[in-house]
Amino acid sequence: MENSAGLTDLLIGRAELDDVVQPWGHTKLDVLPAGLVPPNPSELLGSTAMQALLELLTAQYDHVLLDAPPILPVTDAAVLATMTSGAVVVTSARSSRTPQLRAAVDRLERVGATVLGVVVSMAAFRGRQRYGGAYGSAYGTYYGGQETVDLSAATPKRGRRLRDEDSATFPVAPATPTRPQRGTTP
């Protein structure tokens, strides 16, 4: 993707939306790159120009997803989360620690953002639960109704890495189970 012009240029009035939005491959997905990093990113992201841009994007697109930097070192994600319908926290099972995840969720809640859920990447699944294993085994309880991941019940040792058995209270919206058609990828 070309990143020489993007969101920053829109917010300071140096470009128009059609000039910086780029199609992603041969899909119906459009991407708005960040552009050059300004000296005051949080101020720009919290501006009325950003709010107006989000309203315009919401009117033009079915779904608008924002990718933000990690919430703990910088405030950009917290600022953006207050302008959206919710935030999904993405964390790594291999490098994130339970106290860090709690701190990230607390920061979002303190600014009044809605935490929609947590995605844990790089999780090691064993046996029947691994991805691509028995179709219903890993997702059976999810499709059966509302499931919660409960991190508050865990009493981790200081700095311990997240594990499959760790828990917290993040609701996961129930989904309608669908089976992929033969010859398609789920």
N, C-alpha and C positions, 0 to 999 in steps of 0.2 A: 504494500500500500504506500502511496505517496503521502508523506506526512509534513511536507513543507508548509502547507496551509491547512487549517482546520478550525476546530472549536474556538481557539484563541482569536483567530482572525474574524470570526463571526461576532464574538462578544465585544471586540473593540471597533467593529464597524468597518473593517478593512476588506471584507468579502461578503458575498451573498451565499445563502444555503446551497443553491444549485451549483455554485462554483466549487464547493469543497466536499460535498457528499459524493462518495464513490461506490459503485456497485461491487459486490463481492462475488467474483467469478461469474458463473452462469446461473446464479440463484436470484431470488426475489429479495435478497438481503442488501440493504444499503448500509454503508459505514461512514461515520463522520470521524475522521482522525482528530487527534488532540491538537495538532499543529505545534508550533514552537512553544516551549515552556516560558510563560511570562514571569516577571519578577514577583508578582502578587497573585498566584493561582487561586488561593482561597477567596480572596476578595472578588475576583472575576466570577468564580463559580457561585458565589452568594449574591451576585448582582441582580438587579431587575432585568437586565439583558438576558441573563441565563434563564430566569423564570419565564420571560417572554418566549425564548427559544424553545423551552420545554413544552410550553403551551402550543406553539406552532408545530413541533414534531408530533405531539400527541394528536393533534387534529389531522395531520397528514399521514401518519402511520398507524397500523394496527397495534403494534407493540414497540415500545422504546426501551432499550436496555442500556444502562450506563455502566461502564467499567471504570472503577475508581482505584486509586492506590490503597495500600493497606491502611486501615483505620487507626491503628495505634501510633505510628510515627508521624502522621500528618492529619489535618482536619478535613481534607477535601471530601472524603467519603461521607463524613457526618454532615457536612454542609449540603451535599447533594441529596442525601437521604431524606432531609426535611422537605425537599421539594417534590418528592416522588410518592407513589402509592405504597412503597415498601422497599426494604433492603434484604438481599440474600447474602448471608455471610459465607464466604468460601474460605475453607481452612484446610491445611494439609495434615493428614494423620501422622505423617512421618516427621514433621518438624514443629508443628504447633503444640503448645502446651495448654493444658486446661485453664490455668489462670489467664493466659493471653486471650483465649476464646471468651471467657467470662468478661474480661475487661472490654473487649471489642463490642460485645452485645450491650454491656452496661453503658458504654459511650453512646451508642445509637439510641438507647432508651432515654438517656438523660437529655438528648436534644429533641426528643419527641418523635423520633422516627419509628416506623412500624417495622419490626423484624419479621419477615415472612418465613424465614427458615434458615437452615445451615446446610451447606454442601460440604461434605468431607471428601477431599481428593486423596489419592494415593493410599487408600485403605486396603489392607491386606485381608482378603477373605479366604477362608479355608473350607475345604470340603464342599458340601452342596451349596454353600452360600456364594461361592465365587461367581463372578459375572460370566454368563454364558453357560452356567451349569443347568441344573433342572430348572425349567422356566419359572415355575411358580414358587420354588422354595425361597428364593431371596426376596420375593415381593409379595408373598402370600398374605402376611399381616398387613402390609401397606394397602393392598387392594381390598382387604376385608373391612376397612373403615379407617377412622382417624388413628394415626400412630403418633406417639411422641417420643422424642429422643430426650432423655432425662440426664443432663450433666450435673444437676445439683446433688444427686444422690452419691456421686463419686467423691471420695475423700482422698484425692491424689497426694502423693508425697510431693514436696516442693519441687517444681520444675519438671515433673514427670511428663512424658509425652502422652498425647491422647491415645487411647486404645479402643478397640472395637466395643469393649464392655462399658466405656465411660458413658455418662448420661447427662442430660440437661432438659429444660422444659421448652422445647421449640415445637409447636404443632406442625405437622406435615399434613397438608390438605389431602383429603381422600381423592383418589382418582378413579375413573371408570376403567375397569380392566379391559384391555383390548389385546387381541392376539394378532401378531403380524400375519399378513397374507403370505401364502407360500411364495418363496423366492424373494422376499423383501427383508430388509434389516430392521430390527426393532428400534 
